[in-house]
Amino acid sequence: MTKQQYDIITILRKLGPLSQYGVIHAMRAKQHRYSPSGIRSRMAELERHGYIYKTGNTELTPTGRKAALYRVS
């Protein structure tokens, strides 16, 4: 597991279900310098390997789009 993947799991454990958008903003607040595309890629890897999953719920992004919420398995 990479440091970035570990940091994503830590954020999801601390803050509960979050969208990719939420994880990106939480990482920025913690001063992590990961790119948004890198975070999305690591989240896809984590989901593929069963570490995180979509809850089935969504939230609206600031632009009004629906975003899936993720949580740790």
N, CA, C and O atoms as a Maestro MAE file, in Angstrom:
{
 s_m_m2io_version
 :::
 2.0.0
}

f_m_ct {
 s_m_title
 :::
 protein
 m_atom[292] {
  # First column is atom index #
  i_m_mmod_type
  r_m_x_coord
  r_m_y_coord
  r_m_z_coord
  i_m_residue_number
  s_m_chain_name
  s_m_pdb_residue_name
  s_m_pdb_atom_name
  i_m_atomic_number
  :::
  1 25 0.854 -1.178 0.000 1 A "MET " " N  " 7
  2 3 0.000 0.000 0.000 1 A "MET " " CA " 6
  3 2 0.897 1.237 0.000 1 A "MET " " C  " 6
  4 15 1.864 1.321 0.757 1 A "MET " " O  " 8
  5 25 0.559 2.183 -0.856 2 A "THR " " N  " 7
  6 3 1.353 3.411 -0.942 2 A "THR " " CA " 6
  7 2 0.972 4.379 0.179 2 A "THR " " C  " 6
  8 15 -0.066 4.228 0.823 2 A "THR " " O  " 8
  9 25 1.823 5.365 0.396 3 A "LYS " " N  " 7
  10 3 1.532 6.389 1.407 3 A "LYS " " CA " 6
  11 2 0.248 7.126 1.063 3 A "LYS " " C  " 6
  12 15 -0.559 7.421 1.944 3 A "LYS " " O  " 8
  13 25 0.060 7.422 -0.208 4 A "GLN " " N  " 7
  14 3 -1.143 8.137 -0.628 4 A "GLN " " CA " 6
  15 2 -2.396 7.294 -0.349 4 A "GLN " " C  " 6
  16 15 -3.401 7.822 0.126 4 A "GLN " " O  " 8
  17 25 -2.341 6.012 -0.637 5 A "GLN " " N  " 7
  18 3 -3.478 5.136 -0.351 5 A "GLN " " CA " 6
  19 2 -3.742 5.076 1.156 5 A "GLN " " C  " 6
  20 15 -4.891 5.131 1.594 5 A "GLN " " O  " 8
  21 25 -2.679 4.963 1.936 6 A "TYR " " N  " 7
  22 3 -2.813 4.941 3.389 6 A "TYR " " CA " 6
  23 2 -3.468 6.229 3.885 6 A "TYR " " C  " 6
  24 15 -4.348 6.187 4.745 6 A "TYR " " O  " 8
  25 25 -3.044 7.369 3.348 7 A "ASP " " N  " 7
  26 3 -3.609 8.659 3.758 7 A "ASP " " CA " 6
  27 2 -5.096 8.754 3.407 7 A "ASP " " C  " 6
  28 15 -5.876 9.315 4.177 7 A "ASP " " O  " 8
  29 25 -5.493 8.217 2.264 8 A "ILE " " N  " 7
  30 3 -6.901 8.222 1.870 8 A "ILE " " CA " 6
  31 2 -7.727 7.391 2.843 8 A "ILE " " C  " 6
  32 15 -8.791 7.822 3.287 8 A "ILE " " O  " 8
  33 25 -7.236 6.203 3.173 9 A "ILE " " N  " 7
  34 3 -7.950 5.348 4.123 9 A "ILE " " CA " 6
  35 2 -8.058 6.026 5.478 9 A "ILE " " C  " 6
  36 15 -9.107 5.962 6.119 9 A "ILE " " O  " 8
  37 25 -6.991 6.672 5.923 10 A "THR " " N  " 7
  38 3 -7.003 7.380 7.205 10 A "THR " " CA " 6
  39 2 -8.061 8.483 7.209 10 A "THR " " C  " 6
  40 15 -8.802 8.625 8.182 10 A "THR " " O  " 8
  41 25 -8.139 9.264 6.133 11 A "ILE " " N  " 7
  42 3 -9.140 10.337 6.020 11 A "ILE " " CA " 6
  43 2 -10.549 9.749 6.079 11 A "ILE " " C  " 6
  44 15 -11.408 10.268 6.791 11 A "ILE " " O  " 8
  45 25 -10.788 8.671 5.333 12 A "LEU " " N  " 7
  46 3 -12.118 8.067 5.326 12 A "LEU " " CA " 6
  47 2 -12.483 7.488 6.693 12 A "LEU " " C  " 6
  48 15 -13.643 7.555 7.098 12 A "LEU " " O  " 8
  49 25 -11.520 6.929 7.398 13 A "ARG " " N  " 7
  50 3 -11.795 6.407 8.749 13 A "ARG " " CA " 6
  51 2 -12.139 7.533 9.707 13 A "ARG " " C  " 6
  52 15 -13.052 7.398 10.521 13 A "ARG " " O  " 8
  53 25 -11.421 8.637 9.618 14 A "LYS " " N  " 7
  54 3 -11.648 9.764 10.532 14 A "LYS " " CA " 6
  55 2 -12.938 10.516 10.237 14 A "LYS " " C  " 6
  56 15 -13.674 10.871 11.158 14 A "LYS " " O  " 8
  57 25 -13.215 10.757 8.968 15 A "LEU " " N  " 7
  58 3 -14.309 11.654 8.603 15 A "LEU " " CA " 6
  59 2 -15.567 10.937 8.122 15 A "LEU " " C  " 6
  60 15 -16.577 11.582 7.842 15 A "LEU " " O  " 8
  61 25 -15.515 9.620 8.025 16 A "GLY " " N  " 7
  62 3 -16.685 8.880 7.579 16 A "GLY " " CA " 6
  63 2 -16.841 8.925 6.078 16 A "GLY " " C  " 6
  64 15 -15.903 9.293 5.370 16 A "GLY " " O  " 8
  65 25 -18.005 8.559 5.576 17 A "PRO " " N  " 7
  66 3 -18.206 8.523 4.128 17 A "PRO " " CA " 6
  67 2 -17.959 9.885 3.472 17 A "PRO " " C  " 6
  68 15 -18.482 10.910 3.909 17 A "PRO " " O  " 8
  69 25 -17.155 9.863 2.420 18 A "LEU " " N  " 7
  70 3 -16.847 11.072 1.655 18 A "LEU " " CA " 6
  71 2 -16.843 10.745 0.169 18 A "LEU " " C  " 6
  72 15 -16.592 9.609 -0.231 18 A "LEU " " O  " 8
  73 25 -17.120 11.746 -0.629 19 A "SER " " N  " 7
  74 3 -16.975 11.611 -2.078 19 A "SER " " CA " 6
  75 2 -15.497 11.807 -2.425 19 A "SER " " C  " 6
  76 15 -14.695 12.172 -1.565 19 A "SER " " O  " 8
  77 25 -15.145 11.562 -3.680 20 A "GLN " " N  " 7
  78 3 -13.778 11.848 -4.114 20 A "GLN " " CA " 6
  79 2 -13.481 13.329 -3.901 20 A "GLN " " C  " 6
  80 15 -12.388 13.693 -3.469 20 A "GLN " " O  " 8
  81 25 -14.449 14.170 -4.204 21 A "TYR " " N  " 7
  82 3 -14.314 15.615 -3.996 21 A "TYR " " CA " 6
  83 2 -14.009 15.904 -2.519 21 A "TYR " " C  " 6
  84 15 -13.127 16.706 -2.209 21 A "TYR " " O  " 8
  85 25 -14.746 15.245 -1.609 22 A "GLY " " N  " 7
  86 3 -14.529 15.437 -0.175 22 A "GLY " " CA " 6
  87 2 -13.153 14.978 0.268 22 A "GLY " " C  " 6
  88 15 -12.511 15.635 1.087 22 A "GLY " " O  " 8
  89 25 -12.696 13.851 -0.271 23 A "VAL " " N  " 7
  90 3 -11.369 13.348 0.080 23 A "VAL " " CA " 6
  91 2 -10.294 14.320 -0.397 23 A "VAL " " C  " 6
  92 15 -9.343 14.602 0.332 23 A "VAL " " O  " 8
  93 25 -10.441 14.831 -1.616 24 A "ILE " " N  " 7
  94 3 -9.466 15.781 -2.159 24 A "ILE " " CA " 6
  95 2 -9.365 17.007 -1.259 24 A "ILE " " C  " 6
  96 15 -8.264 17.458 -0.944 24 A "ILE " " O  " 8
  97 25 -10.507 17.546 -0.844 25 A "HIS " " N  " 7
  98 3 -10.483 18.745 0.002 25 A "HIS " " CA " 6
  99 2 -9.977 18.449 1.416 25 A "HIS " " C  " 6
  100 15 -9.315 19.290 2.024 25 A "HIS " " O  " 8
  101 25 -10.278 17.281 1.932 26 A "ALA " " N  " 7
  102 3 -9.760 16.905 3.245 26 A "ALA " " CA " 6
  103 2 -8.245 16.738 3.197 26 A "ALA " " C  " 6
  104 15 -7.546 17.112 4.138 26 A "ALA " " O  " 8
  105 25 -7.742 16.179 2.104 27 A "MET " " N  " 7
  106 3 -6.290 16.011 1.946 27 A "MET " " CA " 6
  107 2 -5.610 17.374 1.869 27 A "MET " " C  " 6
  108 15 -4.557 17.581 2.473 27 A "MET " " O  " 8
  109 25 -6.205 18.297 1.132 28 A "ARG " " N  " 7
  110 3 -5.629 19.647 1.045 28 A "ARG " " CA " 6
  111 2 -5.614 20.320 2.409 28 A "ARG " " C  " 6
  112 15 -4.648 21.001 2.752 28 A "ARG " " O  " 8
  113 25 -6.673 20.137 3.189 29 A "ALA " " N  " 7
  114 3 -6.746 20.733 4.525 29 A "ALA " " CA " 6
  115 2 -5.660 20.173 5.436 29 A "ALA " " C  " 6
  116 15 -5.184 20.857 6.342 29 A "ALA " " O  " 8
  117 25 -5.276 18.928 5.189 30 A "LYS " " N  " 7
  118 3 -4.210 18.290 5.983 30 A "LYS " " CA " 6
  119 2 -2.825 18.570 5.406 30 A "LYS " " C  " 6
  120 15 -1.830 18.007 5.863 30 A "LYS " " O  " 8
  121 25 -2.766 19.446 4.397 31 A "GLN " " N  " 7
  122 3 -1.506 19.868 3.779 31 A "GLN " " CA " 6
  123 2 -0.815 18.771 2.974 31 A "GLN " " C  " 6
  124 15 0.390 18.843 2.734 31 A "GLN " " O  " 8
  125 25 -1.580 17.744 2.552 32 A "HIS " " N  " 7
  126 3 -1.011 16.737 1.653 32 A "HIS " " CA " 6
  127 2 -0.935 17.353 0.264 32 A "HIS " " C  " 6
  128 15 -1.853 18.064 -0.144 32 A "HIS " " O  " 8
  129 25 0.108 17.103 -0.445 33 A "ARG " " N  " 7
  130 3 0.321 17.707 -1.761 33 A "ARG " " CA " 6
  131 2 0.106 16.700 -2.892 33 A "ARG " " C  " 6
  132 15 0.948 16.547 -3.776 33 A "ARG " " O  " 8
  133 25 -1.027 16.029 -2.844 34 A "TYR " " N  " 7
  134 3 -1.362 15.067 -3.878 34 A "TYR " " CA " 6
  135 2 -2.261 15.739 -4.911 34 A "TYR " " C  " 6
  136 15 -3.093 16.577 -4.563 34 A "TYR " " O  " 8
  137 25 -2.093 15.374 -6.171 35 A "SER " " N  " 7
  138 3 -2.941 15.945 -7.215 35 A "SER " " CA " 6
  139 2 -4.329 15.297 -7.152 35 A "SER " " C  " 6
  140 15 -4.457 14.139 -6.755 35 A "SER " " O  " 8
  141 25 -5.361 16.042 -7.542 36 A "PRO " " N  " 7
  142 3 -6.707 15.458 -7.571 36 A "PRO " " CA " 6
  143 2 -6.786 14.202 -8.445 36 A "PRO " " C  " 6
  144 15 -7.450 13.235 -8.074 36 A "PRO " " O  " 8
  145 25 -6.117 14.210 -9.595 37 A "SER " " N  " 7
  146 3 -6.165 13.025 -10.451 37 A "SER " " CA " 6
  147 2 -5.458 11.840 -9.789 37 A "SER " " C  " 6
  148 15 -5.882 10.696 -9.956 37 A "SER " " O  " 8
  149 25 -4.396 12.103 -9.048 38 A "GLY " " N  " 7
  150 3 -3.700 11.045 -8.316 38 A "GLY " " CA " 6
  151 2 -4.574 10.447 -7.224 38 A "GLY " " C  " 6
  152 15 -4.587 9.233 -7.020 38 A "GLY " " O  " 8
  153 25 -5.301 11.307 -6.527 39 A "ILE " " N  " 7
  154 3 -6.204 10.828 -5.476 39 A "ILE " " CA " 6
  155 2 -7.309 9.970 -6.083 39 A "ILE " " C  " 6
  156 15 -7.631 8.909 -5.550 39 A "ILE " " O  " 8
  157 25 -7.894 10.423 -7.197 40 A "ARG " " N  " 7
  158 3 -8.939 9.637 -7.858 40 A "ARG " " CA " 6
  159 2 -8.390 8.278 -8.316 40 A "ARG " " C  " 6
  160 15 -9.067 7.258 -8.182 40 A "ARG " " O  " 8
  161 25 -7.178 8.269 -8.848 41 A "SER " " N  " 7
  162 3 -6.567 7.003 -9.283 41 A "SER " " CA " 6
  163 2 -6.327 6.067 -8.109 41 A "SER " " C  " 6
  164 15 -6.623 4.876 -8.201 41 A "SER " " O  " 8
  165 25 -5.790 6.592 -6.996 42 A "ARG " " N  " 7
  166 3 -5.540 5.757 -5.825 42 A "ARG " " CA " 6
  167 2 -6.847 5.236 -5.241 42 A "ARG " " C  " 6
  168 15 -6.901 4.102 -4.764 42 A "ARG " " O  " 8
  169 25 -7.909 6.055 -5.272 43 A "MET " " N  " 7
  170 3 -9.206 5.594 -4.765 43 A "MET " " CA " 6
  171 2 -9.761 4.472 -5.639 43 A "MET " " C  " 6
  172 15 -10.350 3.524 -5.120 43 A "MET " " O  " 8
  173 25 -9.583 4.563 -6.944 44 A "ALA " " N  " 7
  174 3 -10.024 3.491 -7.847 44 A "ALA " " CA " 6
  175 2 -9.263 2.198 -7.541 44 A "ALA " " C  " 6
  176 15 -9.853 1.118 -7.541 44 A "ALA " " O  " 8
  177 25 -7.967 2.305 -7.282 45 A "GLU " " N  " 7
  178 3 -7.163 1.133 -6.929 45 A "GLU " " CA " 6
  179 2 -7.647 0.525 -5.615 45 A "GLU " " C  " 6
  180 15 -7.797 -0.691 -5.502 45 A "GLU " " O  " 8
  181 25 -7.888 1.386 -4.624 46 A "LEU " " N  " 7
  182 3 -8.358 0.904 -3.321 46 A "LEU " " CA " 6
  183 2 -9.712 0.205 -3.450 46 A "LEU " " C  " 6
  184 15 -9.952 -0.818 -2.810 46 A "LEU " " O  " 8
  185 25 -10.583 0.757 -4.273 47 A "GLU " " N  " 7
  186 3 -11.889 0.127 -4.478 47 A "GLU " " CA " 6
  187 2 -11.727 -1.217 -5.193 47 A "GLU " " C  " 6
  188 15 -12.369 -2.200 -4.824 47 A "GLU " " O  " 8
  189 25 -10.888 -1.254 -6.194 48 A "ARG " " N  " 7
  190 3 -10.658 -2.481 -6.957 48 A "ARG " " CA " 6
  191 2 -10.119 -3.604 -6.057 48 A "ARG " " C  " 6
  192 15 -10.444 -4.774 -6.256 48 A "ARG " " O  " 8
  193 25 -9.298 -3.239 -5.072 49 A "HIS " " N  " 7
  194 3 -8.697 -4.234 -4.174 49 A "HIS " " CA " 6
  195 2 -9.526 -4.478 -2.913 49 A "HIS " " C  " 6
  196 15 -9.125 -5.256 -2.047 49 A "HIS " " O  " 8
  197 25 -10.690 -3.810 -2.808 50 A "GLY " " N  " 7
  198 3 -11.601 -4.087 -1.704 50 A "GLY " " CA " 6
  199 2 -11.343 -3.336 -0.412 50 A "GLY " " C  " 6
  200 15 -11.937 -3.671 0.613 50 A "GLY " " O  " 8
  201 25 -10.481 -2.337 -0.426 51 A "TYR " " N  " 7
  202 3 -10.202 -1.574 0.789 51 A "TYR " " CA " 6
  203 2 -11.275 -0.528 1.074 51 A "TYR " " C  " 6
  204 15 -11.562 -0.225 2.232 51 A "TYR " " O  " 8
  205 25 -11.862 0.019 0.019 52 A "ILE " " N  " 7
  206 3 -12.953 0.981 0.167 52 A "ILE " " CA " 6
  207 2 -14.081 0.569 -0.774 52 A "ILE " " C  " 6
  208 15 -13.873 -0.197 -1.714 52 A "ILE " " O  " 8
  209 25 -15.279 1.091 -0.507 53 A "TYR " " N  " 7
  210 3 -16.411 0.784 -1.377 53 A "TYR " " CA " 6
  211 2 -17.381 1.957 -1.390 53 A "TYR " " C  " 6
  212 15 -17.381 2.794 -0.487 53 A "TYR " " O  " 8
  213 25 -18.203 2.000 -2.429 54 A "LYS " " N  " 7
  214 3 -19.244 3.013 -2.530 54 A "LYS " " CA " 6
  215 2 -20.381 2.609 -1.602 54 A "LYS " " C  " 6
  216 15 -20.771 1.442 -1.559 54 A "LYS " " O  " 8
  217 25 -20.911 3.575 -0.862 55 A "THR " " N  " 7
  218 3 -21.972 3.284 0.103 55 A "THR " " CA " 6
  219 2 -23.336 3.125 -0.546 55 A "THR " " C  " 6
  220 15 -24.248 2.564 0.062 55 A "THR " " O  " 8
  221 25 -23.489 3.609 -1.767 56 A "GLY " " N  " 7
  222 3 -24.801 3.617 -2.406 56 A "GLY " " CA " 6
  223 2 -25.491 4.959 -2.263 56 A "GLY " " C  " 6
  224 15 -26.506 5.219 -2.910 56 A "GLY " " O  " 8
  225 25 -24.936 5.810 -1.411 57 A "ASN " " N  " 7
  226 3 -25.462 7.164 -1.227 57 A "ASN " " CA " 6
  227 2 -24.650 8.144 -2.060 57 A "ASN " " C  " 6
  228 15 -23.524 7.854 -2.463 57 A "ASN " " O  " 8
  229 25 -25.235 9.299 -2.308 58 A "THR " " N  " 7
  230 3 -24.543 10.341 -3.063 58 A "THR " " CA " 6
  231 2 -24.688 11.674 -2.342 58 A "THR " " C  " 6
  232 15 -25.513 11.829 -1.442 58 A "THR " " O  " 8
  233 25 -23.867 12.627 -2.758 59 A "GLU " " N  " 7
  234 3 -23.997 14.009 -2.306 59 A "GLU " " CA " 6
  235 2 -23.821 14.899 -3.531 59 A "GLU " " C  " 6
  236 15 -23.291 14.468 -4.555 59 A "GLU " " O  " 8
  237 25 -24.259 16.110 -3.414 60 A "LEU " " N  " 7
  238 3 -24.096 17.051 -4.516 60 A "LEU " " CA " 6
  239 2 -22.767 17.781 -4.381 60 A "LEU " " C  " 6
  240 15 -22.394 18.224 -3.295 60 A "LEU " " O  " 8
  241 25 -22.065 17.899 -5.488 61 A "THR " " N  " 7
  242 3 -20.836 18.692 -5.508 61 A "THR " " CA " 6
  243 2 -21.228 20.165 -5.621 61 A "THR " " C  " 6
  244 15 -22.394 20.470 -5.875 61 A "THR " " O  " 8
  245 25 -20.284 21.075 -5.440 62 A "PRO " " N  " 7
  246 3 -20.606 22.494 -5.582 62 A "PRO " " CA " 6
  247 2 -21.171 22.860 -6.961 62 A "PRO " " C  " 6
  248 15 -21.856 23.872 -7.103 62 A "PRO " " O  " 8
  249 25 -20.883 22.038 -7.970 63 A "THR " " N  " 7
  250 3 -21.412 22.318 -9.301 63 A "THR " " CA " 6
  251 2 -22.777 21.662 -9.530 63 A "THR " " C  " 6
  252 15 -23.351 21.790 -10.612 63 A "THR " " O  " 8
  253 25 -23.301 20.958 -8.516 64 A "GLY " " N  " 7
  254 3 -24.627 20.364 -8.617 64 A "GLY " " CA " 6
  255 2 -24.663 18.947 -9.150 64 A "GLY " " C  " 6
  256 15 -25.743 18.401 -9.376 64 A "GLY " " O  " 8
  257 25 -23.508 18.341 -9.356 65 A "ARG " " N  " 7
  258 3 -23.466 16.955 -9.844 65 A "ARG " " CA " 6
  259 2 -23.529 15.981 -8.654 65 A "ARG " " C  " 6
  260 15 -23.104 16.310 -7.546 65 A "ARG " " O  " 8
  261 25 -24.058 14.802 -8.900 66 A "LYS " " N  " 7
  262 3 -24.089 13.767 -7.860 66 A "LYS " " CA " 6
  263 2 -22.741 13.069 -7.798 66 A "LYS " " C  " 6
  264 15 -22.152 12.734 -8.826 66 A "LYS " " O  " 8
  265 25 -22.261 12.854 -6.579 67 A "ALA " " N  " 7
  266 3 -20.990 12.173 -6.366 67 A "ALA " " CA " 6
  267 2 -21.194 11.030 -5.376 67 A "ALA " " C  " 6
  268 15 -21.808 11.211 -4.325 67 A "ALA " " O  " 8
  269 25 -20.679 9.859 -5.718 68 A "ALA " " N  " 7
  270 3 -20.786 8.680 -4.839 68 A "ALA " " CA " 6
  271 2 -19.982 8.894 -3.570 68 A "ALA " " C  " 6
  272 15 -18.916 9.510 -3.590 68 A "ALA " " O  " 8
  273 25 -20.505 8.376 -2.465 69 A "LEU " " N  " 7
  274 3 -19.794 8.421 -1.190 69 A "LEU " " CA " 6
  275 2 -19.063 7.099 -0.987 69 A "LEU " " C  " 6
  276 15 -19.586 6.033 -1.312 69 A "LEU " " O  " 8
  277 25 -17.856 7.178 -0.450 70 A "TYR " " N  " 7
  278 3 -17.006 6.012 -0.209 70 A "TYR " " CA " 6
  279 2 -16.772 5.852 1.292 70 A "TYR " " C  " 6
  280 15 -16.768 6.823 2.049 70 A "TYR " " O  " 8
  281 25 -16.579 4.607 1.694 71 A "ARG " " N  " 7
  282 3 -16.190 4.337 3.086 71 A "ARG " " CA " 6
  283 2 -15.219 3.173 3.111 71 A "ARG " " C  " 6
  284 15 -15.089 2.434 2.135 71 A "ARG " " O  " 8
  285 25 -14.542 3.019 4.229 72 A "VAL " " N  " 7
  286 3 -13.557 1.948 4.384 72 A "VAL " " CA " 6
  287 2 -14.286 0.635 4.627 72 A "VAL " " C  " 6
  288 15 -15.275 0.597 5.359 72 A "VAL " " O  " 8
  289 25 -13.804 -0.433 4.019 73 A "SER " " N  " 7
  290 3 -14.411 -1.768 4.185 73 A "SER " " CA " 6
  291 2 -14.203 -2.294 5.576 73 A "SER " " C  " 6
  292 15 -14.646 -3.399 5.891 73 A "SER " " O  " 8
  :::
 }
 m_bond[291] {
  # First column is bond index #
  i_m_from
  i_m_to
  i_m_order
  :::
  1 1 2 1
  2 2 3 1
  3 3 4 2
  4 3 5 1
  5 5 6 1
  6 6 7 1
  7 7 8 2
  8 7 9 1
  9 9 10 1
  10 10 11 1
  11 11 12 2
  12 11 13 1
  13 13 14 1
  14 14 15 1
  15 15 16 2
  16 15 17 1
  17 17 18 1
  18 18 19 1
  19 19 20 2
  20 19 21 1
  21 21 22 1
  22 22 23 1
  23 23 24 2
  24 23 25 1
  25 25 26 1
  26 26 27 1
  27 27 28 2
  28 27 29 1
  29 29 30 1
  30 30 31 1
  31 31 32 2
  32 31 33 1
  33 33 34 1
  34 34 35 1
  35 35 36 2
  36 35 37 1
  37 37 38 1
  38 38 39 1
  39 39 40 2
  40 39 41 1
  41 41 42 1
  42 42 43 1
  43 43 44 2
  44 43 45 1
  45 45 46 1
  46 46 47 1
  47 47 48 2
  48 47 49 1
  49 49 50 1
  50 50 51 1
  51 51 52 2
  52 51 53 1
  53 53 54 1
  54 54 55 1
  55 55 56 2
  56 55 57 1
  57 57 58 1
  58 58 59 1
  59 59 60 2
  60 59 61 1
  61 61 62 1
  62 62 63 1
  63 63 64 2
  64 63 65 1
  65 65 66 1
  66 66 67 1
  67 67 68 2
  68 67 69 1
  69 69 70 1
  70 70 71 1
  71 71 72 2
  72 71 73 1
  73 73 74 1
  74 74 75 1
  75 75 76 2
  76 75 77 1
  77 77 78 1
  78 78 79 1
  79 79 80 2
  80 79 81 1
  81 81 82 1
  82 82 83 1
  83 83 84 2
  84 83 85 1
  85 85 86 1
  86 86 87 1
  87 87 88 2
  88 87 89 1
  89 89 90 1
  90 90 91 1
  91 91 92 2
  92 91 93 1
  93 93 94 1
  94 94 95 1
  95 95 96 2
  96 95 97 1
  97 97 98 1
  98 98 99 1
  99 99 100 2
  100 99 101 1
  101 101 102 1
  102 102 103 1
  103 103 104 2
  104 103 105 1
  105 105 106 1
  106 106 107 1
  107 107 108 2
  108 107 109 1
  109 109 110 1
  110 110 111 1
  111 111 112 2
  112 111 113 1
  113 113 114 1
  114 114 115 1
  115 115 116 2
  116 115 117 1
  117 117 118 1
  118 118 119 1
  119 119 120 2
  120 119 121 1
  121 121 122 1
  122 122 123 1
  123 123 124 2
  124 123 125 1
  125 125 126 1
  126 126 127 1
  127 127 128 2
  128 127 129 1
  129 129 130 1
  130 130 131 1
  131 131 132 2
  132 131 133 1
  133 133 134 1
  134 134 135 1
  135 135 136 2
  136 135 137 1
  137 137 138 1
  138 138 139 1
  139 139 140 2
  140 139 141 1
  141 141 142 1
  142 142 143 1
  143 143 144 2
  144 143 145 1
  145 145 146 1
  146 146 147 1
  147 147 148 2
  148 147 149 1
  149 149 150 1
  150 150 151 1
  151 151 152 2
  152 151 153 1
  153 153 154 1
  154 154 155 1
  155 155 156 2
  156 155 157 1
  157 157 158 1
  158 158 159 1
  159 159 160 2
  160 159 161 1
  161 161 162 1
  162 162 163 1
  163 163 164 2
  164 163 165 1
  165 165 166 1
  166 166 167 1
  167 167 168 2
  168 167 169 1
  169 169 170 1
  170 170 171 1
  171 171 172 2
  172 171 173 1
  173 173 174 1
  174 174 175 1
  175 175 176 2
  176 175 177 1
  177 177 178 1
  178 178 179 1
  179 179 180 2
  180 179 181 1
  181 181 182 1
  182 182 183 1
  183 183 184 2
  184 183 185 1
  185 185 186 1
  186 186 187 1
  187 187 188 2
  188 187 189 1
  189 189 190 1
  190 190 191 1
  191 191 192 2
  192 191 193 1
  193 193 194 1
  194 194 195 1
  195 195 196 2
  196 195 197 1
  197 197 198 1
  198 198 199 1
  199 199 200 2
  200 199 201 1
  201 201 202 1
  202 202 203 1
  203 203 204 2
  204 203 205 1
  205 205 206 1
  206 206 207 1
  207 207 208 2
  208 207 209 1
  209 209 210 1
  210 210 211 1
  211 211 212 2
  212 211 213 1
  213 213 214 1
  214 214 215 1
  215 215 216 2
  216 215 217 1
  217 217 218 1
  218 218 219 1
  219 219 220 2
  220 219 221 1
  221 221 222 1
  222 222 223 1
  223 223 224 2
  224 223 225 1
  225 225 226 1
  226 226 227 1
  227 227 228 2
  228 227 229 1
  229 229 230 1
  230 230 231 1
  231 231 232 2
  232 231 233 1
  233 233 234 1
  234 234 235 1
  235 235 236 2
  236 235 237 1
  237 237 238 1
  238 238 239 1
  239 239 240 2
  240 239 241 1
  241 241 242 1
  242 242 243 1
  243 243 244 2
  244 243 245 1
  245 245 246 1
  246 246 247 1
  247 247 248 2
  248 247 249 1
  249 249 250 1
  250 250 251 1
  251 251 252 2
  252 251 253 1
  253 253 254 1
  254 254 255 1
  255 255 256 2
  256 255 257 1
  257 257 258 1
  258 258 259 1
  259 259 260 2
  260 259 261 1
  261 261 262 1
  262 262 263 1
  263 263 264 2
  264 263 265 1
  265 265 266 1
  266 266 267 1
  267 267 268 2
  268 267 269 1
  269 269 270 1
  270 270 271 1
  271 271 272 2
  272 271 273 1
  273 273 274 1
  274 274 275 1
  275 275 276 2
  276 275 277 1
  277 277 278 1
  278 278 279 1
  279 279 280 2
  280 279 281 1
  281 281 282 1
  282 282 283 1
  283 283 284 2
  284 283 285 1
  285 285 286 1
  286 286 287 1
  287 287 288 2
  288 287 289 1
  289 289 290 1
  290 290 291 1
  291 291 292 2
  :::
 }
}
